[in-house]
Each structure stands twice: as C-alpha cells, then as structure tokens.
Amino acid sequence: MIKAPDFLPLGSIISLEGNPKKMMVVGRALVIQNEGREEYCDYGLCLYPEGMLGDVSIYSNHENIETVHARGFADAEDVAVRNAITAALAELEVPKSRPEPLEAW
C-alpha cells in the first residue's frame, strides 16, 4: 500500500531539492524497473524548457520537490484521474523508490 501525495497536475513546473534546474511533470504514479526490481515513483519529469530529450525521463517523489514554480492545468477530469490513482495506490504492493539526489546542472 502506498499513500498517495496531493499530486500536482501534469505540466506543473518544479525544482527538486538541491537542484535549481526546472523540470516539468509529465507522468504520475509510475512503476519503473530499477536494477531489475519494480519500484514506484510519484512523478516522471522532463527538463524545462528543453522538454523530452529522446527517451530520457527523470523520476522523483513528491517529498523531493523543493519549489513549485507553476501548477499545470487541472479540471474535473484531472481530479477524477487523481482520485483513481489514489485508490489504485492503496492496493499497490510495490516498494516506493528512493531516487538518488540529482547533482546541480
């Protein structure tokens, strides 16, 4: 069981702890492969303003966000999706990832 954070809307622009580089939220509630193990991450991110560079994604968790520079668009559909994610996470049996801190770029 994973306790869902108050997810940011897609398109939100953030900075992670210890790294002033801005990033954009492009995915939420992701199960990823890390060294052959499944792990859960709150967010998939890309660089801002660069966007996706090939198939490179940055994964992090809500507690690692230092600054929210701008919130993405949220409407009733987004609220419904966030509620569905929260319900699904309550059933998830995958360990939460502990991403390494990013070095300042």
A tleap script that builds the chain and sets N, CA, C and O, in Angstrom:
source leaprc.protein.ff14SB
mol = sequence {
  NMET ILE LYS ALA PRO ASP PHE LEU PRO LEU
  GLY SER ILE ILE SER LEU GLU GLY ASN PRO
  LYS LYS MET MET VAL VAL GLY ARG ALA LEU
  VAL ILE GLN ASN GLU GLY ARG GLU GLU TYR
  CYS ASP TYR GLY LEU CYS LEU TYR PRO GLU
  GLY MET LEU GLY ASP VAL SER ILE TYR SER
  ASN HIE GLU ASN ILE GLU THR VAL HIE ALA
  ARG GLY PHE ALA ASP ALA GLU ASP VAL ALA
  VAL ARG ASN ALA ILE THR ALA ALA LEU ALA
  GLU LEU GLU VAL PRO LYS SER ARG PRO GLU
  PRO LEU GLU ALA CTRP
}
set mol.1.N position { 0.833 -1.176 0.000 }
set mol.1.CA position { 0.000 0.000 0.000 }
set mol.1.C position { 0.883 1.246 0.000 }
set mol.1.O position { 1.831 1.345 0.778 }
set mol.2.N position { 0.567 2.179 -0.867 }
set mol.2.CA position { 1.297 3.444 -0.952 }
set mol.2.C position { 0.326 4.580 -0.681 }
set mol.2.O position { -0.752 4.642 -1.272 }
set mol.3.N position { 0.712 5.473 0.212 }
set mol.3.CA position { -0.106 6.650 0.494 }
set mol.3.C position { 0.181 7.693 -0.580 }
set mol.3.O position { 1.311 8.157 -0.727 }
set mol.4.N position { -0.843 8.048 -1.316 }
set mol.4.CA position { -0.676 8.996 -2.414 }
set mol.4.C position { -0.471 10.409 -1.887 }
set mol.4.O position { -1.125 10.820 -0.928 }
set mol.5.N position { 0.444 11.156 -2.517 }
set mol.5.CA position { 0.582 12.562 -2.153 }
set mol.5.C position { -0.553 13.363 -2.800 }
set mol.5.O position { -1.373 12.806 -3.530 }
set mol.6.N position { -0.594 14.629 -2.537 }
set mol.6.CA position { -1.510 15.519 -3.240 }
set mol.6.C position { -0.836 15.830 -4.576 }
set mol.6.O position { -0.134 16.832 -4.713 }
set mol.7.N position { -1.064 14.949 -5.564 }
set mol.7.CA position { -0.367 15.043 -6.844 }
set mol.7.C position { -0.538 16.402 -7.501 }
set mol.7.O position { -1.614 17.000 -7.471 }
set mol.8.N position { 0.549 16.870 -8.093 }
set mol.8.CA position { 0.495 18.076 -8.911 }
set mol.8.C position { -0.115 17.736 -10.260 }
set mol.8.O position { 0.016 16.605 -10.729 }
set mol.9.N position { -0.777 18.693 -10.890 }
set mol.9.CA position { -1.297 18.466 -12.237 }
set mol.9.C position { -0.151 18.275 -13.243 }
set mol.9.O position { 0.960 18.767 -13.043 }
set mol.10.N position { -0.444 17.567 -14.303 }
set mol.10.CA position { 0.519 17.453 -15.393 }
set mol.10.C position { 0.842 18.848 -15.906 }
set mol.10.O position { -0.018 19.729 -15.918 }
set mol.11.N position { 2.079 19.041 -16.326 }
set mol.11.CA position { 2.510 20.345 -16.821 }
set mol.11.C position { 3.036 21.267 -15.739 }
set mol.11.O position { 3.530 22.352 -16.045 }
set mol.12.N position { 2.941 20.858 -14.474 }
set mol.12.CA position { 3.473 21.691 -13.398 }
set mol.12.C position { 4.989 21.812 -13.550 }
set mol.12.O position { 5.661 20.868 -13.966 }
set mol.13.N position { 5.512 22.987 -13.206 }
set mol.13.CA position { 6.948 23.240 -13.300 }
set mol.13.C position { 7.502 23.291 -11.880 }
set mol.13.O position { 7.025 24.052 -11.037 }
set mol.14.N position { 8.520 22.465 -11.633 }
set mol.14.CA position { 9.074 22.317 -10.284 }
set mol.14.C position { 10.597 22.349 -10.309 }
set mol.14.O position { 11.214 22.256 -11.370 }
set mol.15.N position { 11.192 22.480 -9.129 }
set mol.15.CA position { 12.624 22.220 -8.931 }
set mol.15.C position { 12.734 21.206 -7.799 }
set mol.15.O position { 11.972 21.252 -6.834 }
set mol.16.N position { 13.689 20.292 -7.927 }
set mol.16.CA position { 13.927 19.293 -6.894 }
set mol.16.C position { 14.951 19.805 -5.891 }
set mol.16.O position { 15.747 20.692 -6.197 }
set mol.17.N position { 14.921 19.244 -4.710 }
set mol.17.CA position { 15.872 19.614 -3.653 }
set mol.17.C position { 17.298 19.578 -4.179 }
set mol.17.O position { 17.712 18.612 -4.821 }
set mol.18.N position { 18.043 20.638 -3.900 }
set mol.18.CA position { 19.454 20.665 -4.242 }
set mol.18.C position { 19.754 20.875 -5.706 }
set mol.18.O position { 20.915 20.792 -6.107 }
set mol.19.N position { 18.743 21.146 -6.525 }
set mol.19.CA position { 18.975 21.326 -7.956 }
set mol.19.C position { 18.076 22.449 -8.465 }
set mol.19.O position { 16.855 22.293 -8.489 }
set mol.20.N position { 18.650 23.567 -8.870 }
set mol.20.CA position { 17.831 24.691 -9.313 }
set mol.20.C position { 17.210 24.519 -10.702 }
set mol.20.O position { 16.378 25.334 -11.103 }
set mol.21.N position { 17.594 23.487 -11.437 }
set mol.21.CA position { 17.073 23.282 -12.783 }
set mol.21.C position { 15.578 23.006 -12.731 }
set mol.21.O position { 15.130 22.161 -11.956 }
set mol.22.N position { 14.812 23.705 -13.542 }
set mol.22.CA position { 13.368 23.498 -13.586 }
set mol.22.C position { 13.049 22.235 -14.385 }
set mol.22.O position { 13.736 21.888 -15.345 }
set mol.23.N position { 11.982 21.564 -13.951 }
set mol.23.CA position { 11.500 20.345 -14.605 }
set mol.23.C position { 9.984 20.411 -14.709 }
set mol.23.O position { 9.323 21.114 -13.945 }
set mol.24.N position { 9.447 19.668 -15.666 }
set mol.24.CA position { 8.005 19.640 -15.880 }
set mol.24.C position { 7.459 18.245 -15.591 }
set mol.24.O position { 8.038 17.240 -16.005 }
set mol.25.N position { 6.338 18.198 -14.876 }
set mol.25.CA position { 5.669 16.932 -14.571 }
set mol.25.C position { 5.006 16.412 -15.845 }
set mol.25.O position { 4.153 17.081 -16.429 }
set mol.26.N position { 5.410 15.202 -16.271 }
set mol.26.CA position { 4.832 14.593 -17.470 }
set mol.26.C position { 4.168 13.247 -17.177 }
set mol.26.O position { 3.542 12.660 -18.061 }
set mol.27.N position { 4.299 12.759 -15.951 }
set mol.27.CA position { 3.679 11.490 -15.568 }
set mol.27.C position { 3.518 11.420 -14.066 }
set mol.27.O position { 4.264 12.050 -13.317 }
set mol.28.N position { 2.524 10.637 -13.627 }
set mol.28.CA position { 2.270 10.478 -12.193 }
set mol.28.C position { 2.046 9.009 -11.889 }
set mol.28.O position { 1.512 8.263 -12.710 }
set mol.29.N position { 2.464 8.602 -10.688 }
set mol.29.CA position { 2.231 7.250 -10.177 }
set mol.29.C position { 2.769 6.193 -11.148 }
set mol.29.O position { 2.006 5.455 -11.771 }
set mol.30.N position { 4.084 6.140 -11.258 }
set mol.30.CA position { 4.744 5.264 -12.220 }
set mol.30.C position { 5.430 4.094 -11.531 }
set mol.30.O position { 6.087 4.271 -10.505 }
set mol.31.N position { 5.280 2.905 -12.091 }
set mol.31.CA position { 6.042 1.741 -11.655 }
set mol.31.C position { 7.156 1.573 -12.680 }
set mol.31.O position { 6.901 1.393 -13.870 }
set mol.32.N position { 8.392 1.634 -12.201 }
set mol.32.CA position { 9.555 1.580 -13.082 }
set mol.32.C position { 10.422 0.379 -12.734 }
set mol.32.O position { 10.268 -0.222 -11.671 }
set mol.33.N position { 11.325 0.036 -13.628 }
set mol.33.CA position { 12.326 -1.000 -13.382 }
set mol.33.C position { 13.601 -0.312 -12.932 }
set mol.33.O position { 14.103 0.572 -13.627 }
set mol.34.N position { 14.132 -0.701 -11.785 }
set mol.34.CA position { 15.376 -0.147 -11.268 }
set mol.34.C position { 16.265 -1.305 -10.840 }
set mol.34.O position { 16.006 -1.970 -9.837 }
set mol.35.N position { 17.316 -1.534 -11.619 }
set mol.35.CA position { 18.249 -2.626 -11.357 }
set mol.35.C position { 17.518 -3.961 -11.216 }
set mol.35.O position { 17.816 -4.752 -10.321 }
set mol.36.N position { 16.556 -4.203 -12.114 }
set mol.36.CA position { 15.835 -5.469 -12.151 }
set mol.36.C position { 14.680 -5.581 -11.170 }
set mol.36.O position { 14.029 -6.624 -11.106 }
set mol.37.N position { 14.413 -4.536 -10.407 }
set mol.37.CA position { 13.311 -4.557 -9.438 }
set mol.37.C position { 12.258 -3.529 -9.835 }
set mol.37.O position { 12.574 -2.460 -10.357 }
set mol.38.N position { 10.999 -3.876 -9.576 }
set mol.38.CA position { 9.936 -2.899 -9.768 }
set mol.38.C position { 9.900 -1.959 -8.574 }
set mol.38.O position { 9.949 -2.392 -7.423 }
set mol.39.N position { 9.812 -0.669 -8.866 }
set mol.39.CA position { 9.692 0.348 -7.833 }
set mol.39.C position { 8.662 1.380 -8.287 }
set mol.39.O position { 8.405 1.553 -9.479 }
set mol.40.N position { 8.087 2.051 -7.309 }
set mol.40.CA position { 7.083 3.069 -7.575 }
set mol.40.C position { 7.690 4.462 -7.390 }
set mol.40.O position { 8.438 4.688 -6.439 }
set mol.41.N position { 7.372 5.393 -8.291 }
set mol.41.CA position { 7.767 6.802 -8.170 }
set mol.41.C position { 6.526 7.664 -8.354 }
set mol.41.O position { 5.641 7.338 -9.145 }
set mol.42.N position { 6.472 8.770 -7.614 }
set mol.42.CA position { 5.331 9.675 -7.732 }
set mol.42.C position { 5.265 10.363 -9.091 }
set mol.42.O position { 4.184 10.522 -9.658 }
set mol.43.N position { 6.426 10.772 -9.615 }
set mol.43.CA position { 6.432 11.594 -10.837 }
set mol.43.C position { 7.458 11.146 -11.860 }
set mol.43.O position { 8.538 10.662 -11.523 }
set mol.44.N position { 7.086 11.322 -13.123 }
set mol.44.CA position { 8.011 11.301 -14.239 }
set mol.44.C position { 8.172 12.745 -14.683 }
set mol.44.O position { 7.187 13.465 -14.842 }
set mol.45.N position { 9.413 13.166 -14.884 }
set mol.45.CA position { 9.712 14.562 -15.185 }
set mol.45.C position { 10.558 14.673 -16.436 }
set mol.45.O position { 11.261 13.734 -16.810 }
set mol.46.N position { 10.487 15.832 -17.085 }
set mol.46.CA position { 11.423 16.164 -18.152 }
set mol.46.C position { 11.987 17.546 -17.852 }
set mol.46.O position { 11.428 18.294 -17.049 }
set mol.47.N position { 13.091 17.875 -18.499 }
set mol.47.CA position { 13.708 19.172 -18.294 }
set mol.47.C position { 12.812 20.274 -18.846 }
set mol.47.O position { 12.110 20.086 -19.840 }
set mol.48.N position { 12.849 21.420 -18.185 }
set mol.48.CA position { 12.123 22.588 -18.655 }
set mol.48.C position { 13.133 23.713 -18.845 }
set mol.48.O position { 13.912 23.982 -17.931 }
set mol.49.N position { 13.150 24.361 -19.967 }
set mol.49.CA position { 12.193 24.359 -21.066 }
set mol.49.C position { 12.539 23.396 -22.194 }
set mol.49.O position { 11.881 23.411 -23.234 }
set mol.50.N position { 13.550 22.564 -22.012 }
set mol.50.CA position { 14.009 21.696 -23.095 }
set mol.50.C position { 12.968 20.664 -23.522 }
set mol.50.O position { 12.862 20.357 -24.709 }
set mol.51.N position { 12.203 20.127 -22.582 }
set mol.51.CA position { 11.244 19.073 -22.889 }
set mol.51.C position { 11.918 17.713 -22.926 }
set mol.51.O position { 13.035 17.550 -22.437 }
set mol.52.N position { 11.234 16.743 -23.507 }
set mol.52.CA position { 11.769 15.383 -23.595 }
set mol.52.C position { 12.964 15.358 -24.538 }
set mol.52.O position { 12.901 15.871 -25.656 }
set mol.53.N position { 14.049 14.756 -24.072 }
set mol.53.CA position { 15.250 14.591 -24.892 }
set mol.53.C position { 15.421 13.109 -25.142 }
set mol.53.O position { 15.970 12.392 -24.306 }
set mol.54.N position { 14.954 12.647 -26.287 }
set mol.54.CA position { 14.961 11.215 -26.569 }
set mol.54.C position { 13.987 10.517 -25.639 }
set mol.54.O position { 12.875 10.997 -25.416 }
set mol.55.N position { 14.408 9.382 -25.096 }
set mol.55.CA position { 13.524 8.635 -24.193 }
set mol.55.C position { 13.991 8.748 -22.742 }
set mol.55.O position { 13.728 7.859 -21.932 }
set mol.56.N position { 14.680 9.838 -22.416 }
set mol.56.CA position { 15.199 10.055 -21.069 }
set mol.56.C position { 14.123 10.695 -20.199 }
set mol.56.O position { 13.585 11.751 -20.531 }
set mol.57.N position { 13.819 10.039 -19.079 }
set mol.57.CA position { 12.900 10.590 -18.088 }
set mol.57.C position { 13.626 10.680 -16.754 }
set mol.57.O position { 14.560 9.924 -16.485 }
set mol.58.N position { 13.188 11.602 -15.938 }
set mol.58.CA position { 13.707 11.757 -14.583 }
set mol.58.C position { 12.582 11.335 -13.656 }
set mol.58.O position { 11.441 11.760 -13.837 }
set mol.59.N position { 12.880 10.515 -12.679 }
set mol.59.CA position { 11.865 10.039 -11.744 }
set mol.59.C position { 12.153 10.601 -10.361 }
set mol.59.O position { 13.301 10.651 -9.921 }
set mol.60.N position { 11.102 11.017 -9.691 }
set mol.60.CA position { 11.269 11.533 -8.342 }
set mol.60.C position { 9.964 11.401 -7.581 }
set mol.60.O position { 8.938 11.003 -8.133 }
set mol.61.N position { 10.022 11.740 -6.307 }
set mol.61.CA position { 8.850 11.653 -5.440 }
set mol.61.C position { 8.447 13.036 -4.939 }
set mol.61.O position { 9.238 13.979 -4.947 }
set mol.62.N position { 7.215 13.125 -4.510 }
set mol.62.CA position { 6.644 14.399 -4.085 }
set mol.62.C position { 7.480 15.064 -2.989 }
set mol.62.O position { 7.659 16.281 -2.998 }
set mol.63.N position { 7.985 14.274 -2.054 }
set mol.63.CA position { 8.738 14.840 -0.942 }
set mol.63.C position { 10.074 15.433 -1.358 }
set mol.63.O position { 10.710 16.123 -0.561 }
set mol.64.N position { 10.521 15.179 -2.597 }
set mol.64.CA position { 11.782 15.723 -3.083 }
set mol.64.C position { 11.617 17.061 -3.804 }
set mol.64.O position { 12.601 17.651 -4.252 }
set mol.65.N position { 10.383 17.537 -3.915 }
set mol.65.CA position { 10.137 18.815 -4.573 }
set mol.65.C position { 10.503 19.935 -3.609 }
set mol.65.O position { 10.021 19.990 -2.477 }
set mol.66.N position { 11.369 20.826 -4.087 }
set mol.66.CA position { 11.763 21.984 -3.278 }
set mol.66.C position { 10.872 23.188 -3.579 }
set mol.66.O position { 10.437 23.893 -2.669 }
set mol.67.N position { 10.603 23.416 -4.876 }
set mol.67.CA position { 9.828 24.585 -5.286 }
set mol.67.C position { 8.840 24.202 -6.374 }
set mol.67.O position { 9.187 23.486 -7.313 }
set mol.68.N position { 7.613 24.678 -6.246 }
set mol.68.CA position { 6.630 24.585 -7.326 }
set mol.68.C position { 6.580 25.975 -7.954 }
set mol.68.O position { 6.093 26.927 -7.345 }
set mol.69.N position { 7.094 26.076 -9.184 }
set mol.69.CA position { 7.142 27.368 -9.872 }
set mol.69.C position { 5.802 27.707 -10.519 }
set mol.69.O position { 5.401 28.870 -10.557 }
set mol.70.N position { 5.119 26.694 -11.025 }
set mol.70.CA position { 3.813 26.904 -11.666 }
set mol.70.C position { 3.047 25.586 -11.643 }
set mol.70.O position { 3.615 24.521 -11.888 }
set mol.71.N position { 1.759 25.668 -11.347 }
set mol.71.CA position { 0.905 24.477 -11.369 }
set mol.71.C position { 0.313 24.320 -12.760 }
set mol.71.O position { -0.060 25.299 -13.406 }
set mol.72.N position { 0.231 23.063 -13.213 }
set mol.72.CA position { -0.375 22.774 -14.502 }
set mol.72.C position { -1.897 22.908 -14.447 }
set mol.72.O position { -2.476 23.152 -13.389 }
set mol.73.N position { -2.516 22.747 -15.586 }
set mol.73.CA position { -3.969 22.853 -15.713 }
set mol.73.C position { -4.644 21.695 -14.990 }
set mol.73.O position { -4.231 20.543 -15.130 }
set mol.74.N position { -5.680 22.001 -14.219 }
set mol.74.CA position { -6.451 20.972 -13.523 }
set mol.74.C position { -7.931 21.290 -13.675 }
set mol.74.O position { -8.359 22.428 -13.484 }
set mol.75.N position { -8.711 20.262 -14.024 }
set mol.75.CA position { -10.155 20.405 -14.135 }
set mol.75.C position { -10.804 19.170 -13.510 }
set mol.75.O position { -10.134 18.393 -12.830 }
set mol.76.N position { -12.093 18.992 -13.736 }
set mol.76.CA position { -12.806 17.854 -13.147 }
set mol.76.C position { -12.221 16.518 -13.613 }
set mol.76.O position { -12.173 15.563 -12.839 }
set mol.77.N position { -11.781 16.446 -14.860 }
set mol.77.CA position { -11.179 15.196 -15.357 }
set mol.77.C position { -9.885 14.888 -14.609 }
set mol.77.O position { -9.625 13.736 -14.259 }
set mol.78.N position { -9.076 15.917 -14.365 }
set mol.78.CA position { -7.830 15.719 -13.632 }
set mol.78.C position { -8.121 15.246 -12.210 }
set mol.78.O position { -7.446 14.346 -11.711 }
set mol.79.N position { -9.111 15.835 -11.558 }
set mol.79.CA position { -9.486 15.420 -10.204 }
set mol.79.C position { -9.918 13.959 -10.205 }
set mol.79.O position { -9.544 13.201 -9.310 }
set mol.80.N position { -10.701 13.558 -11.201 }
set mol.80.CA position { -11.152 12.163 -11.287 }
set mol.80.C position { -9.973 11.215 -11.465 }
set mol.80.O position { -9.940 10.146 -10.856 }
set mol.81.N position { -9.006 11.597 -12.292 }
set mol.81.CA position { -7.829 10.750 -12.506 }
set mol.81.C position { -7.009 10.668 -11.223 }
set mol.81.O position { -6.559 9.585 -10.848 }
set mol.82.N position { -6.808 11.795 -10.547 }
set mol.82.CA position { -6.049 11.770 -9.294 }
set mol.82.C position { -6.743 10.903 -8.242 }
set mol.82.O position { -6.075 10.196 -7.489 }
set mol.83.N position { -8.078 10.951 -8.185 }
set mol.83.CA position { -8.813 10.087 -7.246 }
set mol.83.C position { -8.633 8.618 -7.593 }
set mol.83.O position { -8.471 7.784 -6.702 }
set mol.84.N position { -8.661 8.294 -8.890 }
set mol.84.CA position { -8.461 6.907 -9.327 }
set mol.84.C position { -7.047 6.431 -9.004 }
set mol.84.O position { -6.853 5.290 -8.586 }
set mol.85.N position { -6.065 7.303 -9.196 }
set mol.85.CA position { -4.678 6.953 -8.871 }
set mol.85.C position { -4.548 6.670 -7.376 }
set mol.85.O position { -3.923 5.686 -6.979 }
set mol.86.N position { -5.138 7.529 -6.552 }
set mol.86.CA position { -5.074 7.351 -5.103 }
set mol.86.C position { -5.668 6.011 -4.689 }
set mol.86.O position { -5.099 5.309 -3.854 }
set mol.87.N position { -6.811 5.655 -5.272 }
set mol.87.CA position { -7.448 4.371 -4.950 }
set mol.87.C position { -6.576 3.199 -5.395 }
set mol.87.O position { -6.448 2.215 -4.667 }
set mol.88.N position { -5.981 3.295 -6.576 }
set mol.88.CA position { -5.129 2.206 -7.077 }
set mol.88.C position { -3.877 2.045 -6.220 }
set mol.88.O position { -3.438 0.922 -5.968 }
set mol.89.N position { -3.299 3.160 -5.770 }
set mol.89.CA position { -2.085 3.083 -4.961 }
set mol.89.C position { -2.332 2.412 -3.617 }
set mol.89.O position { -1.430 1.791 -3.053 }
set mol.90.N position { -3.547 2.537 -3.107 }
set mol.90.CA position { -3.879 1.885 -1.837 }
set mol.90.C position { -3.773 0.368 -1.950 }
set mol.90.O position { -3.622 -0.316 -0.938 }
set mol.91.N position { -3.850 -0.165 -3.161 }
set mol.91.CA position { -3.768 -1.608 -3.411 }
set mol.91.C position { -2.388 -2.050 -3.903 }
set mol.91.O position { -2.127 -3.248 -4.007 }
set mol.92.N position { -1.515 -1.112 -4.202 }
set mol.92.CA position { -0.224 -1.426 -4.819 }
set mol.92.C position { 0.735 -2.045 -3.809 }
set mol.92.O position { 0.883 -1.551 -2.691 }
set mol.93.N position { 1.377 -3.121 -4.213 }
set mol.93.CA position { 2.328 -3.846 -3.356 }
set mol.93.C position { 3.754 -3.725 -3.891 }
set mol.93.O position { 4.519 -4.687 -3.825 }
set mol.94.N position { 4.117 -2.567 -4.415 }
set mol.94.CA position { 5.448 -2.334 -4.963 }
set mol.94.C position { 6.151 -1.340 -4.042 }
set mol.94.O position { 5.530 -0.364 -3.620 }
set mol.95.N position { 7.429 -1.558 -3.716 }
set mol.95.CA position { 8.119 -0.612 -2.830 }
set mol.95.C position { 8.313 0.754 -3.494 }
set mol.95.O position { 8.505 0.852 -4.706 }
set mol.96.N position { 8.257 1.792 -2.678 }
set mol.96.CA position { 8.472 3.144 -3.186 }
set mol.96.C position { 9.963 3.362 -3.426 }
set mol.96.O position { 10.797 3.004 -2.595 }
set mol.97.N position { 10.278 3.944 -4.558 }
set mol.97.CA position { 11.656 4.213 -4.930 }
set mol.97.C position { 12.233 5.336 -4.072 }
set mol.97.O position { 11.515 6.220 -3.605 }
set mol.98.N position { 13.514 5.277 -3.884 }
set mol.98.CA position { 14.257 6.344 -3.200 }
set mol.98.C position { 15.278 6.880 -4.198 }
set mol.98.O position { 16.454 6.520 -4.144 }
set mol.99.N position { 14.823 7.751 -5.120 }
set mol.99.CA position { 15.740 8.242 -6.161 }
set mol.99.C position { 16.953 8.956 -5.577 }
set mol.99.O position { 16.862 9.642 -4.559 }
set mol.100.N position { 18.076 8.780 -6.238 }
set mol.100.CA position { 19.302 9.475 -5.843 }
set mol.100.C position { 19.094 10.959 -6.072 }
set mol.100.O position { 18.430 11.340 -7.036 }
set mol.101.N position { 19.645 11.813 -5.208 }
set mol.101.CA position { 19.549 13.259 -5.460 }
set mol.101.C position { 20.260 13.592 -6.775 }
set mol.101.O position { 21.288 13.002 -7.107 }
set mol.102.N position { 19.702 14.529 -7.503 }
set mol.102.CA position { 20.321 14.967 -8.752 }
set mol.102.C position { 21.370 16.006 -8.446 }
set mol.102.O position { 21.175 16.887 -7.609 }
set mol.103.N position { 22.492 15.889 -9.142 }
set mol.103.CA position { 23.514 16.911 -8.993 }
set mol.103.C position { 23.046 18.160 -9.740 }
set mol.103.O position { 22.347 18.060 -10.748 }
set mol.104.N position { 23.427 19.309 -9.252 }
set mol.104.CA position { 23.056 20.554 -9.924 }
set mol.104.C position { 23.633 20.559 -11.337 }
set mol.104.O position { 24.790 20.197 -11.549 }
set mol.105.N position { 22.804 20.975 -12.301 }
set mol.105.CA position { 23.241 21.021 -13.703 }
set mol.105.C position { 23.637 22.402 -14.091 }
set mol.105.O position { 24.032 22.632 -15.234 }
savepdb mol mol.pdb
quit
